[in-house]
Amino acid sequence: MITNDQFTFIHVHKTGGRSLNSVIAQCIPGSQMVGYHYPHALLPSERQHLPVIGVVRNPWDWYVSWYAFNRKMGMRNPLFIVVSDGGKADFKTTIRQLVTLGDDSNESRENRAALAAVLPAEFGTDRGAGLTSACIDGFHEPQRGYYSWLLERMLGNAQSPHLHVAKFENLQPDFIDIMRRLGVAESAALEAALQATEKKNSSSHSHYSHYYDAALRELIAERERDMIDTYGYAFETKDEVGDVVPLPSFYSYDVGFRKLLNRSRNFLLLRSDIDITPLRQKVEQISEQEWDGSGREQKFRVHRHTASLILATDNFKHLPPTYSPLFERFRDELQPVLDAINSFYGGKGTFLRVLLVKLTHGEVIDPHFDEGISLLQSHRVHVPIITHDQVLFCVGGEKRHLAAGEIWEINNATVHYVENFSNHDRVHLIVDWAPAETLLHRERIAGIEKEKPKLPPIPSPPTVSRNDPCPCGSGQRYKNCHGKLS
């Protein structure tokens, strides 16, 4: 929000707030920013008597804009991560889960639990969500949609005489009209600045009506009924000139990869009958000194109560991995497990990372979600080796015990954490398996579009020194050209 001696403007997501914040700060002396996406409840006490200005938007349009913006931004908003199942859900599923976030369904309760686990206690470190864990703890709206709840939480009671609302669809005239009615001396300057201001944080998409089916359209009509009636909104259709702009894909690319093969939200059971006895016996022989040599817990704070032995890794480059000497030590015991995983996914891919991870008894792995192309374009598989029924894994708000002899994929792109409240250290084999097609697209995924030049064929020359000109005629030294291939 931004406040001054004349009024407070509260910035609701995806309603042109950045542009208004900018011109208010530019035109009205003494304007002060009080947090980003802060609600009216956090107004400084000395400003609570002043008029409050907010902007509303057609709810069908708002949901499309919110979705497109968060897709474009690449999975930084915890709210989007949760309701999109870590990015694997499509537009209709994501928005349905957002609209119904406050109701009593198991799905919504799990989503709220996941969100509360990862949101901060205070505003300012919420990564753009405009929410804290306390907001979600008090969110129970069985019949009302998320957007209506958001508006009331941000702006206060719609009937308050202090509240003045502009409509996004007529933003500049509405806002300037409010300025003039409030007698703001800088109204003319604000109008000129707005006319010269480009839209900020806009997202590219076609008219909102092209993205809805009848069921989702009616769900929003039902859950957002009060705000629709209050502000006179309706679902409008519009003929599109040319092709409809597709909504952004996950991280702006899509190679067909889906966590859990799109068969489940949080957990997918691959096998329940794998014999891990030989592997467990080998793991039990690992010395404390070897476990103490782990470094993963120092790099990632959420893993500070763990120790890890890296058997294979690609260093998150999404390439076939390098195998450590430890892999050879465990190869015979690992092979049946790895074969089972490879077979389940069809065999057309590779293991990127293989590691053994021990979680200390009585400790937890804190709520978090994984980021980065390689982690998000591979199947994260857990195989319990040493465990206890008081070890619980929570993914997307769904909590379960993973038993020894089972092989599970988890959706590590959404919020997950582990509780080990037993008196025994827990050890899991963790494997990341990636389909070959994601490896083939890795350069495009990383935004590297240029083709590598092909070296011309080289004749069979006499022995060439590393510092001699390359016989292919490239003009480079041999060591920098075809010598690299030797």
N, C-alpha and C positions, 0 to 999 in steps of 0.2 A: 504494500500500500504506500501511497505518497500523501502527505498531509501538510497543510499550511494553516494560516490564521483564518481562512475563509471556508474551507471544506476538506474532506478526506476522500480520495479516490482509492477504491479497493479493486485490485487486479484479479479478476476471475480468469482461470485458464481459458485460452483460445477465444477471447472476446475483444481482441485489439488492444489489450492493456499495455503492451510495451510502447506502442505509439503514443498513447495518452500519457503514460508516465513521462515520456521524453519531452513532450511539448509543455506539460505542466511544469516540469523542472526548469525548462528553458524560459518560460514566460512569467512565472509567478515567483517573485523574490521570497526567500525564506521557506520554500518547499523542501520537505525533508522525507527521504525514503525511510520507511519503517519495515524492513524485511521484504522478501519476495514471496508473493502469494500468501501473505499473512491475513487472517480473518479479522472481522470487526472486533472480536473479543480482545484482541491485542492492541487496540487503539490506546495511545497514551491517555491517562486520566484527564489531563488538561484539554484534550481535544474531543472528548466523548460527546460534548454538547453540540458539536458542529454538524452540518449536513454531511451525509454519506452518499457518494455517487458510485454506482456500479453499472455494469453492462450485461445484458442477457442476450441469448442467441437461440434461434429455433433449435429445439433439442435434437431433432433428427440430424440437422446440419452440424450441431456441436459435437455429437458422437463421432461423425465421420472425420471432422477436423482433428479431434483429439487423437483418434486412432492413427490417421495419416502422419500427424506430427510426431508421435512417439515412435512409429516405425522408422521415420526419417532420421530421428535422433539416435537410433541404434541402441535401444534397450538400456536406458539410464534411469528411467522412472520406475521405482519399485511397484507402484500401483499397476502400471502396464505389464510389468514382468509377471505379476501374480495373476491378473485376470486373463492374460494371453497364454497361460501355462508355459511361461518361459519363452514365448515367441512362436510356439508351434501351432497355436490355435489360429483359425482364420478370423476374418473381420466379424462375421455374424456370431461366432462362438465367443469371441473376446468381448464384444459389446453386450451380448446377452448376460455374460458373467458380470460385467460392470454395472449394467442397469439393475440387476437383482442382487447386488452385493450385500444389501442390508436385510435380506429376507431370511426365512428360517430353514431353507433347504440345506442338506448336508454339504453340497457344493459351496454354497455361500459361506457357511460357517467355517469350512476349511480354508477358503480364500481369506476370510477375515483373520483367522489364526495365523496364516502364513504372513499376511501383511503386518499384523501387529508385532510379529517376531522380528521383522527386519527393519521396521521404521524406527527412527530415533525418538527419544523422549521429549526433545525440544525442536522447535522450528529452526531452520537455518542449515541443517545437515541432511535434509530429506531428499536430495538429488532431484528436485523439481516436482515432487509429488504434491507439495502443499499440505502434507499430512504428518501427524505424529502418531505414535502408538496410542496415546490417550484419545485422539480423535476416533480411531477405529474401535477402541474399547467401548465407547459410548454410542456406536453406530448400530442401531437396530431399527430398521424401517421396513417392515414386512410388505407394505403396500406402496411404498414410494420409491421412485427411481433415484439412482445415484446423483444425477444432475440436479434434481430438485433439492436433495439433501445438501449438496455442495453449495448451491445458491444461498440457502438459509444459513448455513454455517459461515459462509464468507460475508454475506451482506446483512444478515439479521432478518427480522420479520418484514415480509414484503409490505405489510400494512403500516409500518412505522412512518410517522410524519417526517422523520429525519432522512428517510431513504429516497433518493431520486435515481431513477433507472432509465438508461438509454438503451435502445435496441441496436444490436450489432448491425443489422441490415440497413439501418439509417444512422450510422454511428456519428458522423460529423455534425449533421444538422441537429440531431437529438442532444448531443453533448453541448453544443454551443447554445441551444435553447435553454438547457438547464443552467449554464453559466450566466446567461442574461437574466433568467428568472431569479437567480440568487444574488444578482447585482455585483457579480465579479468584475472588477474594474478592467481586468486584462482580457475580457471576452474577445475583443477584436484581434488582439495579438494571438490569442489561442486559435482563433479561426484561421488566420493567415498561416500560422505554423502548421496546423493540421492539413491544410490544402497543399502544403509543400512537402509533406511527410510521406515517405513510402511505407508500405506495409512491412511490419517486422514479424519474424517467426511464422510467415505464411507457409502453407503446405500445398503441394500441387495435387489436385484431384478434380473430377468432374462434379456435376451437380449431385448433391447428396442422394437424391431419389434413386439413382442408378445402382446403389449398393445394397438396397434393402429388399428382403422378401416380405411377404404379407405377415408372417408370424412376428418378425422382429419389428416391423412397422407398428403392429398392433400392441406389442409389448410396451413400446415407448409411449404410445398413445394412452395406455392404461396407467403405467407407473408415473408418468410425468403430467397427468391430467390437470392438476392444480395450477402448475406454472403455465401450461398451454392455455388454459382458460384465462388466467390472470393477464397474460401478455398478448393474447389473441393470435396464437400460432396455429398453423395447420400444416399437414404434409402436402407439399406441392410437387408436381412432376414437371419435368422440363425436357424437351427434345434436345439431344446433344448433336452439335454440328461436328461431324467427324467421329473418330473412334472414342469410346469412353476411356478416360485415363485410368489405368489400373492403380489400385492402392499399393503403396510401397510394400515390397516383400521384406522378409526378415533380413536386417542389415543391408537392405537394398540389393539383395541377390537371392536367387532361389535355384538350387541345383536338384531339387526334389528330395532333399534330406529331411527326415522328420524323426525327432526323438521318439523312442518307444514305438517306432514304426507306425505312429499315429493310432495305435491300438488302445492306449490308455493315457491318463493325464499324468500320473506321478510315478507309479511302479509298474514294471512289466516282468513277469516271471518267465525266465528262459528255460530253466530246468529245476526240478525239485528232488532229483535222485542221484546227483553226482557224488561219487565216492571221493571225499577229500581226505580220507584217512592217511594215505602216504604223504600228502602235502602237509597236513597238520603235524605229523611226526617230524618232518624235516624242519618245519617252522619252529617247533618247540626246541630245536637244537640251536637256534640262533642265540648268541650270547648277548648279554646286556651291553657289552662294549660295542658290539656291532650296531645294536639299536641306537646307542648313544652317538654314533657317527652320523646320524641323520641330520639334514639341513633344511628340509622342507618346512618344518615348523618355525624356523627363523625367518623364512621369506614370506610366509602367509600367516598373519596373526591369528586367524580363525583356527589354524591347525597347531596352535602353540602347545596343546596337550597331547600331541601325537608324535610318533617317530616313524620314519619311512625308510624302506630299502628300495632303491630304484633298480629294477631289473632290465628295463628298456625304456627309452625316452626319445622323442623327436624334438625336445626342447621347445615345444609348442609351435613348430614351424609347419606343421601339417605335411610332413614328409615321412617316408619309411624310417623307422627308428634306428638308433644305435643300441646294441645289446651290451650290457655290462658283464663282467666275469661272473657276477652273481646269477645271471640268467642260466649260464651253463651248469651251475651248481644245482639249480632247481629244475632243470629242463625236463627230466623224466617225470617228475611229479606234476609239473605244470601242464605237460602236453595234453593229457585227457581233458583238462578244463578248457584250455585254449581251443582245442579241436571242437568241443561242444559249443563254445561261443561262436567260433567261425562258421560252423555248420548252421547254427540258428539264423545268422544274418545272410546266409546264401553263399558264403565263401568268396565273394568278389570284393575283397577289400584287404585291409591290413591292420595289425595292431600298432598303435602309435605309442602307447604308454602301458607299461606293466609294472606295478609296484605293490609291495606289502606295507600296510599301514597299521600301526598299533595305536589304539586310543587308551590312555591310562584309565584305570578303574576310578570311579567317582568323578570323572570329568566329562566335559562336553566339547563338541565341535560347534561353534557358535553359528547362528542363522546367517546364511549368505547365499549368493547365487554366483555361478561361474560366468566368466566373461572371456572374450577372445575367440577368434575364428576357430582355432583347432579344438578347443573344448566344446564349442557349440555345434561343430559339424562332425562330432563323433558320438558314438553310443558309450555312455559311462556305465560300466558294469561292475557290480560288487559281488564278491563271492566270500561269504563268511567262512573263516577258517577256525578261529577260536572265538566263541561268543557265549552269551548268557541271555536268559529270557528277560533280564532287566536292562538289556541294551536295546534302545528304541531308535529307529530312523524315522525322521519326519520330512516329507517332501510335499510342498504345496499345501501344507496344513493337514495332510493325511499322515497318521503315525502308525507304524507297524514294527514288529520284530522280524528280522531276517535271520532265518535259522541256518545252521551249518548243513551243507549238502544242497543248498539252494543257490541258484544263479539269478540275479536280479539286474535289470537295467533301471536306473533312476533318472528322472528328469532333472539333471543338474543345472539347467538353465533357469529354473525357478527356485524359490526359496527352499533351502534344505538345511538340516542340522542333525546332529546325533547326540543322544544322551546315554552315557554309560554309568548307570547308578548301581552297578553290581560291584562286587569285591574282586573282580577279575579283569585284567587287561583284555581288550578286544582286539583281534587281528583280522583284517579283511585283505583279500587280494582284490586290487582295483585295476581294471583293464579299460582302456579306451580303444574302441574298434571303429575304423572309419571306412565307409564305402569308397571304392576306387574312384567313382565319379567326382567325389569331393576333392580328391587329390588332383585330378585332372584339371579342375577349375580353380586351383588354389591361387594362381597368379591373378585371375580375374577377380576373385574374392578379395584379394588384398589390394585391388585397385591398380595393379600393374598391367597395363594394356599392351605395351609395346612388345613386339616379337623380338626374340633374340636372333641376331644375324647368324646365318649359317656359314660356317667356314668352308671355303672352297676345297675341293679334293687336293690332297698333297701327293706329288709324285714320290716314288721311292728314291730318296736322296742318299748320298753318302752320309756318314755319321755327322750330325750337326751339333755344335756346341750350344749351350743354353742361351748364350748372349749373342749368337750369330743371327743375322736376318732370317726370318722364317722362309723356307723354300716355296711356300705357297704364293709369295708375292704380296702379302698383305702390308708389308712395310714395317711390321712389328718384329720385335725380337722373338726368337723361337720359344723362349720360356713363357712369353705372354700370349702366344697364339697356339699353334698345334702342340707345343710342348706341354701345355696344360692338360692335354688328353693322354699324355704318356703316363 
